[in-house]
Amino acid sequence: MIRTIDAVKAFDTIYVISQGGPGTASETINLYLYLQAFAFYNVGNASAVVVVFFIIILALALLLLHVRERTKWT
């Protein structure tokens, strides 16, 4: 679960190397949120996407916890 969360927050490496370019080829959701909120000042859209992103991460974490509970070693 920790590795999954680490994979989702891959913002800094992509921003430093290519800033999401060329175009939007390497743009992740984290970079999209940053650009919407702070570069384009579209805070409403960015906050709505953050809420959806949080729900997706929460559902993924709950799914991983459920699978972990079912596959315990006995």
Summary of the structure (lengths in Angstrom):
residues: 74
radius of gyration: 15.6
end to end distance: 21.0
largest distance: 53.4
contacts: 166
relative contact order: 0.13
helix: 70%
strand: 0%
